[in-house]
């Protein structure tokens, strides 16, 4: 019985240590002020190349939740004409 309890405690400790190592590793990959963002072109406020300012503004308003999906799609179609 004591051997089983000791094995359980050992497995629990190894699991906790592994969790802590993985959590610390994933936290170090988060972008910070001194690290570049992984996809900066998707997060910049400036219009992307190939899109006009009106379509970019529409995308930003949709992302912020200011327009719903139906309105976004209709306005996008209107802008493409």
C-alpha positions as CSV (number, residue, x, y, z in Angstrom):
1,X,0.0,0.0,0.0
2,X,2.8,2.4,0.9
3,X,4.6,1.6,-2.4
4,X,1.5,2.4,-4.4
5,X,1.0,5.7,-2.5
6,X,4.7,6.6,-3.1
7,X,4.3,5.9,-6.8
8,X,1.2,8.0,-7.0
9,X,2.9,10.9,-5.2
10,X,5.9,10.6,-7.6
11,X,3.7,10.6,-10.7
12,X,1.8,13.6,-9.3
13,X,5.1,15.5,-8.7
14,X,6.4,14.7,-12.2
15,X,3.2,15.8,-13.8
16,X,3.2,19.1,-11.9
17,X,6.8,19.7,-12.8
18,X,6.1,19.0,-16.5
19,X,3.1,21.3,-16.4
20,X,5.2,24.1,-14.8
21,X,7.9,23.7,-17.5
22,X,5.4,23.8,-20.3
23,X,3.6,26.8,-18.8
24,X,6.8,28.7,-18.4
25,X,7.8,27.9,-22.0
26,X,4.6,29.0,-23.5
27,X,4.7,32.3,-21.5
28,X,8.1,33.1,-22.9
29,X,6.7,32.9,-26.4
30,X,4.1,35.6,-25.9
31,X,4.9,38.8,-27.7
32,X,6.1,41.6,-25.4
33,X,7.3,45.1,-25.9
34,X,10.8,44.0,-26.8
35,X,9.7,41.1,-29.1
36,X,8.3,41.4,-32.6
37,X,4.7,40.3,-33.2
38,X,4.4,37.1,-35.2
39,X,2.1,38.5,-37.8
40,X,2.4,42.3,-37.7
41,X,0.7,43.0,-41.0
42,X,-2.6,41.5,-39.7
43,X,-2.6,43.7,-36.7
44,X,-1.5,47.1,-38.0
45,X,-4.0,49.9,-38.3
46,X,-2.6,51.0,-41.7
47,X,-4.4,49.7,-44.8
48,X,-3.0,46.6,-46.3
49,X,-1.5,46.7,-49.7
50,X,-4.1,46.1,-52.4
51,X,-7.1,47.2,-50.3
52,X,-8.5,50.7,-50.5
53,X,-9.1,52.7,-47.3
54,X,-12.9,52.2,-47.4
55,X,-12.6,48.4,-47.4
56,X,-10.0,48.5,-44.7
57,X,-12.2,50.7,-42.6
58,X,-15.1,48.4,-43.1
59,X,-13.0,45.4,-42.0
60,X,-11.9,47.3,-38.9
61,X,-15.5,48.2,-38.0
62,X,-16.6,44.6,-38.5
63,X,-13.7,43.4,-36.3
64,X,-14.7,45.8,-33.6
65,X,-18.3,44.6,-33.8
66,X,-19.7,47.9,-35.0
67,X,-21.4,46.2,-38.0
68,X,-22.9,42.8,-38.2
69,X,-22.0,40.1,-40.7
70,X,-24.9,40.8,-43.2
71,X,-24.1,44.5,-43.2
72,X,-20.4,43.8,-43.7
73,X,-21.0,41.5,-46.6
74,X,-23.4,43.8,-48.3
75,X,-21.1,46.8,-47.9
76,X,-18.1,44.8,-49.2
77,X,-20.1,43.8,-52.3
78,X,-21.0,47.5,-52.8
79,X,-17.4,48.6,-52.5
80,X,-16.2,46.0,-55.0
81,X,-18.5,47.4,-57.7
